[in-house]
Amino acid sequence: MCEVRGVRSWWRSGTAVAVGIAAATVVLHLATGWRYGFDRDELMALEDARHLAWGYVQYPPMTAFFGRVALELFGTSLVGFRFFAAMAQALALVLTGLMVRELGGGKWAQVVAVLAGVPFCLGGGALMQYISFDYVCWVWVAYGMIKVLGGEDRKSRERWWVAVGAGIGLGMMAKYTMLFLVAGLVVGVLMTGARRHLRSGWLWLGVAMALGIFAPNFVWEWRRGFISLEFLRFLHVRDVGEKLTDWFLLGQAEVTLLALPLAVAGIWFYFFAQEGKRWRGLGWMYAVPLLLFLVMRGREYYLAPGYPMLYAAGAVWVEEKIRTKEVRKQRSDEVENGDAIGGAAERRGSEQPPLHKKGWRWVGTVIWVALAVDIVVAGAVALPIAPVGTRWWNFAARVDSVFPEEIGWPEFVEAVALVRDRLPEEERAQMGILAGNYGEVGALNLYGEKFGLPRAISGVNSSWERGYGDPPEVVIVVGYSRKFLEGEFASCVVGGRVWNRYGVLNEETIEDPEVFVCRGLRGSWPEFWRRARRFA
């Protein structure tokens, strides 16, 4: 009987609501994820998933690994390929709710914190991308640190260092920005009473765990002269040059939307509230990455994984303040009514009053409305639901620039196939396809089999390492400029143009839309392949 009551009690708890909200986001992604098509970055992940390794030029191996699992389970299903990204974001929501519980919050605070995280979940889980896995690893590390710093049982707390180390190691296998969170964690330990943990063997076991998980990728990088650092330098120079880093601080408002005040409340909780003193290290885990990204000119979304721990703390702080006000209001009323003499005020003051009563009801109302607006707006521009070409689509495509890059890949491959079909029969057997960016090579190798095309090659990122196979004599080239090709081949003519049935303008139709047929390579293929290498 007690067990049945326990189950019923759990289903009414804030944790159950958090799990329900997380599950609802997965259902929403499954219901909408089939629209449009693969994004350019997803095509890169899909191509890498077919060539599993301990690292890739553009990112660590976790994204490609989950891509491979998705391919094995679901084939090339668009919804199936995105499944694990959606699950990672849902897990981050559940962990956010659990953080609230560990910080002493109730059901109201759990629901508020989880809802504050939903907008990013809708965007981060809509595509198969490394951002999704990086995000959940940050949240896991934050949850582990709350477990380390809270509670009364010292031994059980210290064991959580192993979980923290595992989260850091896995985070490094998702995205190298995990190092910024580690910097914040180190400062948080050194600047607070958590320094005593430096004498704990569990902490150093956690360090060993992190290093052990990351070691295969480190070896992969070391053998290639840490090629990813060169790629990241290229990426950073590009982002700075295109002024994508100029609005980092203002960009935090875009990341948090109307939940920004809740995040600010979380900062107050960790750094200034007496009840948050125990967990002050988490404040540093946000503040240090914020400062580092600002100084080093990072993109605004790099800090997005740092907000769930702020939402959790902010919701707890707001919940406590509302309840404190309610307690004072009740006691004042009871004194006026003469109940204090009979002990009624003391009796009722010891109980936890409900939220949203009388004078403080507006606080809860404002929070619920703000979070609802956030979710609706985020869903409208982050989920692939707007009909292509409508005003809604045009607005969403301006806000979320990935949408145009999900349109037209089958037609792109069809355009290449039509150029192939126009070649003389004797040239088709000696033909190869060279793609200029990772989306193009991924699309050609995804849809090309339907048209009987050979596997495409590319000099971009990790595709360059896979080589060019048997040197072709005739090359169909997409994604390269005419100037580059005329310097490398004796003859290059335009055989066709890229198109899509919606007439959507994207990188393929704007930047290098011509499909070239090139013959007579000047020099050898090994020499050309060295020059063909590029980052993107």
KADAPE-V906610 format. One record per helix or strand. SS is the DSSP state (@ for helix, = for strand). FROM is the first residue (numbers start at 0). TO is the last residue. If there is no record, write none. Layout:
ss->{SS SS}
from->{FROM FROM}
to->{TO TO}
This chain:
ss->{@ @ @ @ @ @ @ @ @ @ @ @ @ @ @ @ @ @ @ @ @ @ @ = @ = = @ = @ = @ = @ =}
from->{1 13 39 61 77 82 106 129 153 177 192 200 226 247 273 299 307 343 357 390 402 408 424 430 437 456 459 460 473 481 488 506 513 524 533}
to->{10 31 48 73 80 101 123 148 171 190 198 222 240 270 295 305 335 348 381 398 405 420 427 434 450 457 459 465 477 487 496 509 520 531 533}
